[in-house]
């Protein structure tokens, strides 16, 4: 007797769950350890608690209503899906489906629960990222109220607009793995939140010294390798697209890290390489390649690593000194730079660097043979070997 339904591919299902677990590790423990090591010792455990609690609250909201808002049937025109739970037997063991994408991409070969969990870890990491903007001056109980509201009214809407077949998808917008939905959203939201709650005390800004660089190194390493699941899981199939996305991700990151180090050595105030600078470059590469990982070839990945790291280096160095509102807002860990600006530039570079031979590009409501912002000449017959992205 067949132990699984005919539509389910054990390989695809296993890779989707593995990729989701890698992404989950980027939040707990990676960002908990990274942020906990970067802040002053007095804030370390509060920061770790905020990360873990955000992970918990997002999962509860996600399975009860938010997943369907991001990936379900339209509720308010093409801007958000109808809220609903996935906790029934059909929701957990049935075949995964994104209603507005039916007929425009190959059918998923894994369960709804695999899709929901994979998308949950993306949702969870987004508010966790912009904890870095407001570290040291936001009340824990306020944050616990804020997280479910933000997931409901910001993240789920963004996810539907781009990945659930909503308005921006209908216009041909492409975001391979979250340059806009996750990183630009985290950077902008964190910056706005920091502006609203106000700056840290002057004595805390003057003593903003990491309390444990070894913890920072462990968190950064887990973040980097976890990104293999972040971008490698997004083709939704365990195929060549997943492998190329992983290679491009690591290549762009390596280039970006070295670009930042070289810029610190040649243009920096102290003219020397620093580990924290290297970590910033690493994050710029990871974020910059995220919207493009499966759309560009390796040369495009190198360009993205160079551009995103260099642009953010200059932004980080000069904007807080001379440009309003950056010189007025205390973004504690610079989330608006490494995530917001890097995500924006990585997304824009997709339009310049996308290689039609890398993947099938599909725009919603268009003929699959010519759809998408970076169109290819692929036909339906190419789907089995080059499965379409979201």
C-alpha positions as CSV (number, residue, x, y, z in Angstrom):
1,X,0.0,0.0,0.0
2,X,1.3,3.5,-0.9
3,X,2.1,5.3,2.3
4,X,1.4,8.7,0.8
5,X,-1.0,10.3,-1.7
6,X,-0.1,10.1,-5.4
7,X,0.3,13.8,-5.7
8,X,3.0,14.0,-2.9
9,X,6.7,13.9,-3.8
10,X,8.6,12.7,-0.7
11,X,11.7,14.5,-2.0
12,X,10.0,17.9,-2.6
13,X,8.2,17.6,0.7
14,X,11.4,16.7,2.6
15,X,13.3,19.6,1.0
16,X,10.5,22.0,1.8
17,X,10.5,21.0,5.5
18,X,14.3,21.0,5.6
19,X,14.5,24.5,4.0
20,X,11.8,25.7,6.5
21,X,13.8,24.4,9.4
22,X,16.9,26.2,8.1
23,X,15.0,29.4,7.9
24,X,13.6,28.8,11.4
25,X,17.1,28.5,12.7
26,X,17.9,31.9,11.3
27,X,15.4,33.3,14.0
28,X,16.0,30.9,16.8
29,X,18.8,30.7,17.7
30,X,20.7,32.8,15.1
31,X,19.2,36.3,15.5
32,X,18.6,35.7,19.2
33,X,22.3,35.0,19.6
34,X,23.4,37.7,17.1
35,X,21.3,40.5,18.6
36,X,22.0,39.3,22.1
37,X,25.7,39.5,21.5
38,X,25.5,42.9,19.8
39,X,23.7,44.8,22.5
40,X,24.8,45.8,26.0
41,X,24.8,43.0,28.5
42,X,21.9,44.6,30.4
43,X,19.6,44.1,27.3
44,X,20.9,40.7,26.2
45,X,18.3,38.5,27.7
46,X,15.4,40.9,27.1
47,X,16.4,40.8,23.4
48,X,16.6,37.0,23.4
49,X,13.1,36.8,25.0
50,X,11.7,39.2,22.4
51,X,13.0,37.1,19.6
52,X,11.6,33.8,21.0
53,X,8.2,35.4,21.9
54,X,7.9,37.0,18.4
55,X,8.5,33.5,16.9
56,X,5.7,32.1,19.1
57,X,3.2,34.9,18.5
58,X,3.7,34.8,14.8
59,X,3.1,31.1,14.5
60,X,-0.2,31.4,16.5
61,X,-1.5,34.2,14.4
62,X,-0.2,32.6,11.2
63,X,-2.1,29.3,11.5
64,X,-5.3,30.8,12.9
65,X,-5.8,33.5,10.3
66,X,-2.8,35.2,8.7
67,X,-1.6,32.4,6.3
68,X,-4.8,32.5,4.5
69,X,-4.7,36.3,4.3
70,X,-1.4,36.0,2.5
71,X,-1.9,32.9,0.4
72,X,-5.6,32.2,0.3
73,X,-8.6,33.3,-1.8
74,X,-9.1,37.1,-2.4
75,X,-11.1,38.9,0.2
76,X,-10.6,42.6,-0.5
77,X,-10.2,42.8,-4.3
78,X,-6.6,41.7,-5.0
79,X,-5.0,43.3,-1.9
80,X,-5.5,40.6,0.8
81,X,-6.8,37.1,1.2
82,X,-9.7,35.9,3.3
83,X,-8.6,35.1,6.8
84,X,-9.1,31.5,8.0
85,X,-7.5,28.7,10.0
86,X,-5.5,25.8,8.5
87,X,-5.8,23.6,11.6
88,X,-8.4,21.2,10.4
89,X,-7.4,17.8,8.8
90,X,-7.8,19.2,5.2
91,X,-5.7,22.2,6.0
92,X,-2.9,20.2,7.4
93,X,-2.8,17.0,5.2
94,X,-4.4,18.3,2.0
95,X,-2.4,19.3,-1.1
96,X,-0.8,22.8,-1.0
97,X,-2.4,25.4,-3.2
98,X,-2.3,29.1,-3.7
99,X,-5.7,29.8,-5.4
100,X,-4.7,32.8,-7.6
101,X,-1.7,30.8,-9.0
102,X,-3.6,27.7,-10.1
103,X,-3.0,27.2,-13.8
104,X,0.0,29.5,-13.8
105,X,2.6,27.3,-12.3
106,X,3.0,23.5,-11.7
107,X,0.9,22.1,-8.9
108,X,2.7,21.7,-5.6
109,X,3.9,18.3,-4.7
110,X,3.8,18.7,-1.0
111,X,1.1,19.3,1.7
112,X,-0.6,22.5,2.8
113,X,1.1,22.2,6.2
114,X,4.5,22.2,4.5
115,X,3.7,25.3,2.6
116,X,2.2,27.0,5.7
117,X,5.2,26.2,7.9
118,X,7.7,27.3,5.2
119,X,5.9,30.6,4.8
120,X,5.5,31.0,8.6
121,X,9.3,31.1,9.2
122,X,9.5,33.9,6.6
123,X,6.7,35.7,8.4
124,X,8.4,35.3,11.8
125,X,11.8,36.5,10.9
126,X,10.5,39.8,9.5
127,X,9.4,41.5,12.9
128,X,12.4,39.7,14.5
129,X,14.7,41.5,12.2
130,X,13.5,45.0,13.1
131,X,13.8,44.3,16.8
132,X,17.3,45.5,16.0
133,X,15.9,49.0,15.3
134,X,14.2,49.5,18.7
135,X,16.5,47.5,21.0
136,X,16.8,49.1,24.5
137,X,13.7,51.3,24.5
138,X,10.5,49.4,23.8
139,X,8.3,47.7,26.5
140,X,8.0,43.9,26.2
141,X,4.2,44.0,26.7
142,X,3.7,46.6,24.0
143,X,5.8,44.5,21.6
144,X,3.6,41.5,22.3
145,X,0.6,43.4,21.2
146,X,2.3,44.9,18.2
147,X,3.6,41.7,16.7
148,X,0.2,40.0,15.8
149,X,-1.1,43.3,14.6
150,X,1.9,43.9,12.3
151,X,1.7,40.3,11.0
152,X,-2.0,40.8,10.2
153,X,-2.1,44.3,8.7
154,X,1.4,44.6,7.2
155,X,3.1,41.3,6.5
156,X,0.1,39.2,5.3
157,X,-1.0,42.0,3.0
158,X,2.5,42.3,1.5
159,X,2.7,38.6,1.1
160,X,-0.6,38.5,-0.8
161,X,0.3,41.4,-3.0
162,X,3.4,39.8,-4.3
163,X,3.4,36.1,-3.5
164,X,-0.2,35.2,-3.2
165,X,-1.1,36.4,-6.7
166,X,-2.4,39.9,-5.6
167,X,-2.1,43.3,-7.1
168,X,1.7,43.7,-7.6
169,X,2.0,40.1,-8.9
170,X,-0.7,41.0,-11.4
171,X,1.6,43.9,-12.6
172,X,4.5,41.5,-13.2
173,X,6.4,42.3,-10.0
174,X,9.1,39.8,-9.0
175,X,10.5,39.1,-5.6
176,X,12.2,35.7,-5.5
177,X,12.5,35.3,-1.7
178,X,11.6,38.4,0.1
179,X,13.7,41.4,-0.8
180,X,10.6,43.5,-0.6
181,X,8.1,41.4,1.5
182,X,10.7,40.8,4.2
183,X,13.7,43.0,4.1
184,X,12.5,46.3,2.8
185,X,9.4,45.9,5.0
186,X,11.6,45.2,8.0
187,X,13.9,48.1,7.3
188,X,11.1,50.6,6.8
189,X,9.0,49.3,9.7
190,X,12.0,49.3,12.1
191,X,13.0,52.8,11.1
192,X,9.5,54.1,11.6
193,X,9.2,52.3,14.9
194,X,12.5,53.8,16.1
195,X,11.3,57.3,15.1
196,X,8.1,56.8,17.0
197,X,9.6,55.5,20.2
198,X,12.5,57.9,20.2
199,X,16.2,57.4,20.7
200,X,18.1,55.6,23.4
201,X,19.5,57.6,26.3
202,X,22.7,59.4,25.3
203,X,24.8,57.3,27.7
204,X,23.5,54.2,26.0
205,X,24.2,55.5,22.5
206,X,27.8,56.4,23.6
207,X,28.4,53.0,25.1
208,X,26.9,50.9,22.3
209,X,29.6,48.2,22.5
210,X,28.8,44.5,21.8
211,X,28.9,42.4,24.9
212,X,30.0,39.2,23.2
213,X,31.6,39.0,19.8
214,X,31.8,35.2,19.8
215,X,28.0,35.1,20.1
216,X,27.8,37.5,17.2
217,X,30.0,35.2,15.2
218,X,27.9,32.2,16.0
219,X,24.7,34.0,15.1
220,X,26.1,35.4,11.9
221,X,27.3,32.0,10.8
222,X,23.9,30.4,11.5
223,X,22.3,33.2,9.6
224,X,24.5,32.8,6.6
225,X,24.0,29.0,6.3
226,X,20.3,29.2,7.2
227,X,19.9,31.4,4.1
228,X,20.4,28.2,2.0
229,X,16.9,27.3,3.1
230,X,15.7,30.9,2.7
231,X,16.5,31.1,-1.0
232,X,16.9,27.4,-1.8
233,X,13.4,26.5,-0.7
234,X,11.7,29.2,-2.7
235,X,11.4,27.4,-6.1
236,X,9.1,25.0,-4.2
237,X,10.8,22.0,-5.9
238,X,14.0,20.2,-5.1
239,X,15.5,20.9,-8.5
240,X,18.1,22.8,-10.4
241,X,16.6,26.1,-9.5
242,X,17.0,25.4,-5.8
243,X,20.7,24.5,-6.3
244,X,21.4,27.6,-8.4
245,X,19.7,29.8,-5.9
246,X,21.9,28.4,-3.1
247,X,25.1,28.9,-5.1
248,X,24.1,32.5,-6.0
249,X,23.2,33.3,-2.4
250,X,26.6,32.2,-1.1
251,X,28.5,33.8,-3.9
252,X,26.9,37.2,-3.5
253,X,27.4,37.0,0.2
254,X,31.1,36.2,0.0
255,X,31.6,39.1,-2.5
256,X,29.7,41.6,-0.4
257,X,31.5,40.7,2.8
258,X,34.9,41.2,1.1
259,X,33.8,44.4,-0.5
260,X,32.8,45.9,2.9
261,X,36.1,44.7,4.4
262,X,38.1,46.3,1.6
263,X,36.2,49.5,1.8
264,X,36.8,49.7,5.6
265,X,40.5,49.2,4.9
266,X,40.7,51.8,2.1
267,X,38.1,54.4,2.9
268,X,37.1,53.8,6.5
269,X,37.9,56.2,9.3
270,X,40.4,53.8,11.0
271,X,41.6,52.2,7.7
272,X,41.4,48.7,9.0
273,X,39.2,45.6,8.7
274,X,36.8,44.8,11.5
275,X,34.7,41.7,12.1
276,X,31.5,43.7,12.7
277,X,32.1,45.5,9.4
278,X,32.5,42.1,7.7
279,X,29.2,41.0,9.2
280,X,27.4,44.0,7.9
281,X,28.8,43.3,4.4
282,X,27.7,39.6,4.8
283,X,24.1,40.7,5.6
284,X,24.1,43.1,2.7
285,X,25.0,40.3,0.3
286,X,22.4,37.9,1.8
287,X,19.7,40.5,1.7
288,X,20.6,41.9,-1.8
289,X,20.6,38.5,-3.5
290,X,17.3,37.4,-1.8
291,X,14.9,39.0,-4.4
292,X,17.1,37.8,-7.3
293,X,18.6,34.4,-6.3
294,X,16.8,32.3,-8.8
295,X,16.5,34.9,-11.5
296,X,20.1,35.9,-12.1
297,X,23.2,33.8,-13.0
298,X,26.4,33.8,-11.1
299,X,27.8,36.9,-12.7
300,X,24.6,38.8,-11.7
301,X,25.1,37.5,-8.2
302,X,28.6,39.0,-8.1
303,X,27.3,42.4,-9.3
304,X,24.6,42.4,-6.7
305,X,27.1,41.6,-3.9
306,X,29.3,44.4,-5.0
307,X,26.6,47.0,-5.5
308,X,24.6,46.3,-2.4
309,X,27.6,46.2,-0.1
310,X,29.1,49.4,-1.6
311,X,25.9,51.3,-1.5
312,X,25.1,50.4,2.1
313,X,28.6,51.1,3.2
314,X,28.3,54.7,1.9
315,X,24.7,55.0,3.3
316,X,25.8,53.7,6.7
317,X,28.8,56.0,6.8
318,X,27.2,59.3,5.6
319,X,23.4,59.3,5.9
320,X,23.3,59.3,9.7
321,X,25.7,62.3,9.7
322,X,24.3,64.6,7.1
323,X,20.9,63.5,5.7
324,X,17.4,64.0,7.3
325,X,15.7,61.9,8.7
326,X,18.5,59.4,9.1
327,X,20.4,61.9,11.3
328,X,17.4,62.2,13.6
329,X,16.4,58.5,14.1
330,X,18.2,56.1,16.4
331,X,18.1,52.8,14.4
332,X,20.2,50.9,17.0
333,X,21.6,48.2,14.7
334,X,21.2,49.9,11.4
335,X,18.4,47.7,10.1
336,X,17.2,50.3,7.6
337,X,20.6,50.1,5.9
338,X,21.5,46.4,5.9
339,X,18.0,45.3,5.2
340,X,15.9,48.2,3.9
341,X,18.4,49.7,1.4
342,X,20.1,46.4,0.5
343,X,16.7,44.8,-0.1
344,X,15.6,47.7,-2.3
345,X,18.7,47.7,-4.5
346,X,18.7,43.9,-4.8
347,X,15.1,44.1,-6.0
348,X,15.8,46.8,-8.5
349,X,18.8,45.0,-9.9
350,X,16.5,42.0,-10.8
351,X,15.1,44.1,-13.6
352,X,18.7,44.7,-15.0
353,X,20.4,41.4,-14.3
354,X,17.7,38.7,-14.7
355,X,18.7,35.9,-17.1
356,X,15.8,34.3,-18.9
357,X,17.7,31.1,-19.2
358,X,17.8,30.6,-15.5
359,X,14.1,30.1,-14.7
360,X,10.6,30.6,-16.0
361,X,9.1,34.0,-15.1
362,X,5.4,34.1,-14.7
363,X,3.2,37.2,-14.3
364,X,-0.3,36.7,-13.0
365,X,-3.1,37.0,-15.6
366,X,-0.7,36.7,-18.5
367,X,0.2,34.1,-21.1
368,X,2.9,31.9,-19.5
369,X,4.9,32.0,-22.7
370,X,5.6,35.7,-22.4
371,X,4.7,36.7,-18.9
372,X,6.6,38.5,-16.1
373,X,8.7,41.5,-15.6
374,X,11.8,39.8,-16.9
375,X,10.1,37.7,-19.6
376,X,11.5,34.5,-21.0
377,X,10.3,32.6,-24.0
378,X,9.6,29.5,-21.9
379,X,6.5,27.5,-22.7
380,X,4.3,25.2,-20.7
381,X,6.4,22.2,-21.9
382,X,9.4,23.6,-20.0
383,X,7.6,23.5,-16.6
384,X,8.6,20.0,-15.4
385,X,12.3,20.8,-15.9
386,X,12.2,24.5,-14.9
387,X,9.4,24.8,-12.4
388,X,8.0,28.4,-12.1
389,X,8.6,30.6,-9.1
390,X,5.7,31.9,-7.0
